[in-house]
Amino acid sequence: MTATSSVDSEAGPSSKHEERKVLAGTLVGTTIEWYDFFIFAQLTATLLSPLFLAPLNASNPGLAQILSFALIGISFLFRPLGAIVAGHLGDRLGRKAMLVFTLIMMGAATALIGMLPTYAQIGVWAPVLLILLRVIQGFSAGGEWGGAALMAVEHAPKSKRGLFGAYPQIGVPVGMILATGLLYFLNTTMSKEDFAAWGWRVPFLLSIVLIVVGYLIRRAVAESPVFKEMQERKEKSKAPLGELIRKHKKAVLYSTMIFIGNNAAGYLLIAFFISYATKSLKMPVAQILLATTLASFGWLIFTLIGGWLSDKIGRVKTFLIGYGIVFAWMIPMFALIDTKNILLYGVALFVLTIGLGLSYGPMSAMYAEMFPANVRYSGISIGYAFGAILGGAFAATIAEVLLQGTGWTGSIGIYIMILCVISAAGVLLAGETKGRPLGVSSHH
């Protein structure tokens, strides 16, 4: 067999029109996934404990806050299961089928959260049903990312994999902008009482509109050329998971390590800062939501730059620059946040997004290049899911515990700095992957 395949050609396998459809399809899906996720995370910071954990919130608000942050974490625990199922099916049935399936599942769970009765209405069943829907969200998020990342990277010309792979990544800041922007709008146009009574349901229900749009765009996207090539050669892995565990343990470990620091720092931005600024520092909610929305634009821009830069100077250098910035910024960032000055708060968040973007943009391409085609969907999904559990799942919870235990925000900074070192080690152990062939027969 030849060392390269049509998939690895410089031109890329598809027309400009097809490329645009692929990039739109991968971006739309991850945007919707993350919009759903962030609406939940941000309402957790401000509203969910009084609505769903009413008795506890009345008797011990600090514990209620820790528990409602843990509700964010619960869904992460089901991501590996989603990654295993979607990865297995994605390696056998195709990238496209799984993308449509995970999108519909996530959207349905989100819309149903918007219809849930509260504790006051059905007692203990309210948090139980909420946890169940969170589990479904986590399961679908576990399968979603891998498919989107592979659709983008496997359709890309060889010299633009980093840039193409950054498109599903920017679904995170775009979802964040939509979620935070909408909450800002609702917070400034409704009374607090109306928002707590019914307004909080609106963002969840709006998810239905996004799903329809996403479904139509995704249905139009062609199957990944690498998967088509696998079908032609009948090289589908009979049991992607078994082979992955036998032959690619190190790649799974390194991909897990690479994501931990970025994901934990990201979840401070997504969930913890909003709660800390509004509750502990007593800053106005609307201002904080606006600052978070603006910072998300930085995250978007620097994620794209991160993907593009990794095509120029390599994945490893780009990651290390990103993690270096997050590491160096941690203590100064908390010092700025603690001034309670909204402008300095905005600067603190924006500089963080430079490092976040540079350590997130190259990820899809690097992950795809770390695994051979027949176990690639399983490999990258599982690495990503475990990285998310060890990174972001309980980052807001741990931050809250550290804050209540030490009374010093710098302790949270040190926790993130340690995770950045672990991630940088993962990047160095994995080594440079840029330009590795992605075709079926071409992988070592």
C-alpha positions in Angstrom: 0.0 0.0 0.0 1.2 3.5 -0.7 2.4 5.7 2.1 -0.1 8.5 1.4 -3.7 8.5 0.2 -6.0 11.0 -1.6 -7.0 12.2 1.9 -3.6 13.6 2.6 -3.2 15.6 -0.6 -2.3 19.2 -0.3 -5.4 20.4 -2.0 -7.7 18.7 0.4 -10.5 16.5 -0.8 -13.2 18.9 -1.3 -14.4 22.0 -3.2 -14.5 25.5 -1.6 -18.2 25.2 -1.3 -18.0 21.8 0.4 -15.3 23.2 2.8 -17.6 26.0 3.8 -20.4 23.6 4.5 -18.1 21.4 6.6 -16.8 24.4 8.6 -20.3 25.7 9.1 -21.6 22.2 10.1 -18.9 21.6 12.7 -19.1 25.1 14.1 -22.9 25.1 14.4 -23.0 21.9 16.3 -20.4 22.7 18.8 -21.9 26.2 19.2 -25.3 24.7 20.1 -23.8 22.1 22.4 -21.9 24.8 24.3 -24.7 27.3 24.3 -26.8 24.6 26.1 -24.0 23.8 28.4 -23.2 27.4 29.3 -26.8 28.5 29.9 -26.8 25.8 32.6 -23.4 26.7 34.0 -24.2 30.4 34.3 -27.6 29.9 35.8 -26.0 27.5 38.3 -23.8 30.4 39.4 -26.8 32.7 40.0 -30.2 31.0 40.2 -30.4 27.2 40.2 -29.7 26.5 43.9 -32.8 28.5 45.2 -35.0 26.9 42.5 -33.9 23.3 42.7 -32.2 22.9 46.1 -34.6 25.1 48.1 -34.3 23.7 51.6 -30.5 23.4 51.5 -30.2 26.9 50.0 -32.2 28.3 52.9 -30.2 26.4 55.6 -26.7 26.4 54.1 -26.3 28.6 51.0 -22.5 28.0 50.8 -23.0 24.2 50.6 -25.9 24.7 48.2 -23.5 26.7 45.9 -20.9 24.0 46.1 -23.5 21.3 45.2 -25.0 23.3 42.4 -21.5 23.7 40.9 -21.2 19.9 41.4 -24.3 19.6 39.1 -22.1 21.0 36.4 -19.5 18.3 37.1 -22.0 15.4 37.2 -22.6 15.6 33.5 -18.9 15.4 32.8 -18.8 12.0 34.4 -21.0 10.7 31.7 -18.9 12.2 28.9 -16.6 9.2 28.6 -19.6 7.0 28.2 -20.9 9.2 25.4 -17.3 9.3 24.0 -17.1 5.5 24.0 -20.5 4.9 22.5 -20.3 7.7 19.9 -16.7 6.9 19.2 -17.4 3.3 18.6 -20.4 4.0 16.4 -18.5 6.9 14.7 -15.6 4.7 13.8 -18.0 2.0 12.4 -21.0 3.9 11.0 -19.4 7.3 10.1 -18.8 10.7 11.5 -21.9 12.3 10.1 -24.6 10.0 11.6 -23.2 10.6 15.1 -23.0 14.4 14.6 -26.7 14.6 13.9 -27.6 12.1 16.7 -25.6 13.9 19.4 -27.0 17.3 18.3 -30.7 16.2 18.6 -30.0 14.5 22.0 -28.3 17.5 23.5 -31.1 19.9 22.3 -33.9 17.7 23.6 -32.4 17.5 27.1 -31.8 21.3 27.1 -35.3 22.2 26.0 -36.7 19.8 28.7 -34.7 21.6 31.4 -36.6 24.7 30.4 -39.9 22.9 31.1 -38.9 21.3 34.5 -41.1 22.0 37.6 -39.1 23.5 40.5 -38.6 22.2 44.0 -41.5 24.3 45.2 -43.8 22.5 42.7 -42.7 18.8 42.9 -40.2 18.6 45.8 -37.2 16.3 45.6 -38.2 15.1 42.1 -37.1 18.5 40.7 -33.3 18.0 41.4 -33.6 14.3 40.5 -35.0 15.1 37.0 -32.5 18.0 36.6 -29.6 15.6 37.3 -31.1 13.1 34.8 -31.2 15.7 32.0 -27.7 16.8 32.9 -26.5 13.2 32.5 -28.1 13.1 29.0 -26.4 16.4 28.2 -23.0 15.1 29.3 -23.5 11.9 27.3 -24.1 13.8 24.1 -21.4 16.3 24.7 -19.0 13.4 25.1 -19.8 12.2 21.6 -20.2 15.5 19.9 -16.8 17.0 20.0 -14.8 14.1 18.5 -17.1 13.9 15.5 -17.0 17.7 14.8 -13.2 17.8 15.2 -12.7 14.9 12.8 -15.1 16.3 10.2 -13.2 19.5 10.2 -9.6 18.1 10.3 -10.3 15.2 7.9 -11.7 17.5 5.3 -8.8 20.0 5.6 -5.9 20.5 3.2 -2.8 19.2 4.9 -1.3 22.7 5.5 -4.5 24.0 7.0 -5.5 21.3 9.5 -4.9 23.5 12.5 -7.0 26.3 11.1 -9.9 24.0 10.0 -9.7 22.2 13.4 -10.1 25.5 15.2 -13.7 25.9 13.8 -15.3 23.3 16.0 -13.2 24.8 18.9 -14.7 28.3 18.4 -18.1 26.8 19.0 -17.1 27.2 22.7 -16.7 31.0 22.7 -19.5 31.5 20.2 -21.8 29.4 22.4 -20.6 31.4 25.4 -21.3 34.7 23.6 -24.8 33.6 22.7 -25.6 32.3 26.2 -24.0 35.2 28.2 -25.4 37.8 25.8 -28.9 36.4 26.1 -28.7 36.3 29.9 -27.4 39.8 29.9 -30.3 40.9 27.7 -32.9 39.1 29.9 -31.2 40.5 33.1 -31.4 44.0 31.9 -34.9 43.9 30.4 -36.8 41.9 33.1 -37.4 42.4 36.8 -35.5 40.0 39.1 -38.8 38.5 40.2 -39.9 37.8 36.6 -36.6 36.3 35.7 -36.6 34.0 38.7 -40.3 33.1 38.1 -40.2 32.2 34.4 -37.5 34.2 32.5 -34.8 31.7 33.3 -36.7 29.1 31.2 -36.5 31.2 28.0 -32.8 30.4 27.1 -33.4 26.7 27.5 -36.5 26.7 25.3 -34.7 28.8 22.6 -32.4 25.8 22.1 -35.2 24.2 20.0 -34.7 26.9 17.3 -30.9 26.3 17.3 -31.4 22.5 16.9 -33.5 22.9 13.8 -31.0 25.2 12.2 -28.1 22.9 13.2 -29.9 19.8 11.9 -30.5 21.3 8.5 -26.9 22.5 8.2 -25.4 19.2 9.4 -27.6 17.1 7.2 -26.1 18.8 4.2 -22.5 18.0 5.1 -20.8 15.2 3.2 -19.3 12.3 5.1 -15.6 12.6 6.1 -13.2 11.6 3.2 -11.1 9.5 5.6 -14.2 7.5 6.7 -15.2 7.1 3.0 -11.7 5.8 2.3 -12.0 3.4 5.3 -15.3 2.1 3.8 -13.8 1.6 0.4 -11.0 -0.4 1.9 -13.2 -2.2 4.4 -10.7 -1.2 7.1 -13.4 -0.4 9.7 -12.2 -1.5 13.1 -14.3 -4.4 14.4 -13.8 -3.1 18.0 -12.3 0.3 18.0 -12.3 0.4 21.8 -10.4 -2.8 22.3 -7.8 -1.9 19.8 -7.5 1.6 21.3 -6.8 0.2 24.8 -4.3 -2.5 23.5 -2.3 -0.3 21.1 -2.8 3.3 21.8 -2.8 3.7 25.6 -0.1 6.4 25.6 -1.9 8.5 23.0 -5.0 8.4 25.1 -3.0 9.4 28.3 -1.2 12.3 26.5 -4.4 13.6 25.0 -6.1 13.5 28.4 -3.1 15.4 30.0 -3.0 18.0 27.2 -6.6 19.2 27.8 -6.7 19.4 31.7 -5.2 22.8 32.2 -7.1 24.5 29.4 -10.4 23.0 30.4 -10.0 23.9 34.1 -9.0 27.5 33.4 -11.9 27.7 30.9 -14.4 26.7 33.5 -13.3 29.4 35.8 -14.3 31.8 33.1 -17.5 30.0 32.3 -18.8 29.4 35.8 -16.7 30.4 38.7 -15.8 34.1 38.0 -19.5 35.0 37.5 -20.5 33.5 40.9 -17.5 34.9 42.7 -17.8 38.4 41.3 -21.5 38.7 41.9 -21.8 36.9 45.3 -18.4 37.4 47.1 -17.4 40.7 45.6 -21.1 42.0 45.2 -20.5 43.3 41.7 -23.6 43.9 39.5 -24.7 40.8 37.5 -25.4 42.7 34.3 -21.8 44.2 34.2 -20.2 40.9 34.9 -22.2 39.1 32.2 -21.2 41.9 29.7 -17.5 41.6 30.7 -17.7 37.8 30.2 -19.4 38.2 26.8 -16.7 40.6 25.6 -13.9 38.3 26.9 -15.5 35.5 24.9 -14.7 37.4 21.7 -11.1 37.3 22.8 -11.4 33.6 23.2 -12.9 33.2 19.8 -10.2 35.3 18.0 -7.2 33.7 19.8 -8.6 30.1 19.3 -8.6 30.8 15.5 -5.1 32.3 15.8 -4.0 29.3 17.8 -5.2 26.9 15.0 -3.6 29.0 12.3 -0.3 29.5 14.2 0.0 25.7 14.8 0.0 25.2 11.0 2.9 27.7 10.8 5.2 26.9 13.9 3.8 23.5 14.9 1.3 22.3 17.5 3.7 21.9 20.4 5.1 25.4 20.3 1.7 27.0 20.0 0.4 24.9 23.0 3.4 25.8 25.1 3.0 29.6 24.4 -0.7 29.3 25.4 -0.1 27.4 28.6 2.8 29.7 29.4 0.5 32.7 29.3 -2.2 31.0 31.4 0.4 30.0 34.0 2.0 33.4 34.2 -1.3 35.3 34.3 -3.0 33.4 37.1 -1.9 35.3 40.2 -2.0 38.8 38.5 -5.4 38.0 37.2 -6.9 37.3 40.6 -5.3 40.4 42.0 -7.1 42.4 39.2 -10.4 40.7 39.8 -10.2 41.4 43.6 -10.0 45.2 43.0 -13.8 45.0 42.2 -13.2 47.4 39.4 -15.2 46.3 36.3 -12.6 47.5 33.8 -9.8 45.7 35.5 -12.1 42.7 35.8 -12.6 42.8 32.0 -8.8 43.1 31.4 -8.2 40.1 33.7 -10.6 37.9 31.7 -9.4 39.1 28.3 -5.7 38.4 28.9 -6.7 34.9 30.2 -8.5 34.3 26.8 -5.2 34.8 24.9 -3.7 31.8 26.6 -6.9 29.9 26.5 -7.3 30.4 22.8 -3.7 29.4 21.9 -3.9 26.3 24.0 -7.3 25.3 22.5 -7.1 26.2 18.8 -4.5 23.5 17.8 -6.2 20.7 19.7 -8.4 19.1 17.0 -5.6 18.8 14.6 -3.1 17.5 17.1 -5.5 15.0 18.5 -6.5 13.7 15.0 -2.8 13.4 14.1 -2.1 11.3 17.2 -4.5 8.4 16.3 -4.8 6.1 13.2 -8.0 6.4 11.2 -9.8 3.3 12.4 -9.7 4.2 16.1 -9.5 8.0 15.7 -13.0 8.9 16.7 -12.9 6.7 19.8 -9.3 7.9 20.7 -9.9 11.6 20.5 -13.3 11.5 22.1 -12.1 9.5 25.1 -9.0 11.6 25.6 -11.0 14.8 25.4 -13.7 13.4 27.8 -11.2 12.3 30.5 -9.3 15.6 30.1 -12.6 17.3 30.8 -13.3 15.3 33.9 -9.8 15.9 35.4 -9.9 19.5 34.2 -13.1 21.4 34.0 -15.7 19.1 35.6 -15.1 20.1 39.1 -12.9 23.2 38.6 -15.6 25.6 39.8 -16.4 23.3 42.8 -12.7 23.0 43.7 -12.2 26.7 43.3 -15.2 27.4 45.6 -13.8 24.9 48.2 -10.3 26.5 48.0 -11.8 30.0 48.4 -14.0 29.0 51.4 -11.0 27.1 52.9 -8.1 29.5 52.4 -9.9 32.9 52.0 -7.3 33.6 49.3 -8.1 33.6 45.6 -4.4 33.0 44.8 -4.9 29.4 46.0 -7.1 28.9 43.0 -4.4 30.4 40.8 -1.9 27.9 42.1 -4.3 25.0 41.5 -4.6 26.1 37.8 -0.9 26.6 37.5 -0.2 23.0 38.6 -2.7 21.8 35.9 -1.0 23.9 33.3 2.3 22.2 34.0 0.7 18.7 33.7 -0.8 19.8 30.3 2.5 21.2 29.0 4.1 17.9 30.0 1.5 16.0 28.0 2.2 18.2 24.9 5.9 17.5 25.2 5.4 13.8 25.7 3.1 13.6 22.7 5.7 15.4 20.5 5.1 17.3 17.3 2.4 15.8 15.1 2.0 18.5 12.4 1.8 17.1 8.9 1.4 13.5 9.9 -0.6 11.6 7.3 -4.3 11.0 8.2 -5.2 8.5 5.5 -6.2 4.9 6.3 -3.0 3.0 5.4 -0.6 5.7 6.1 -0.4 5.8 9.9 2.5 4.1 11.7 
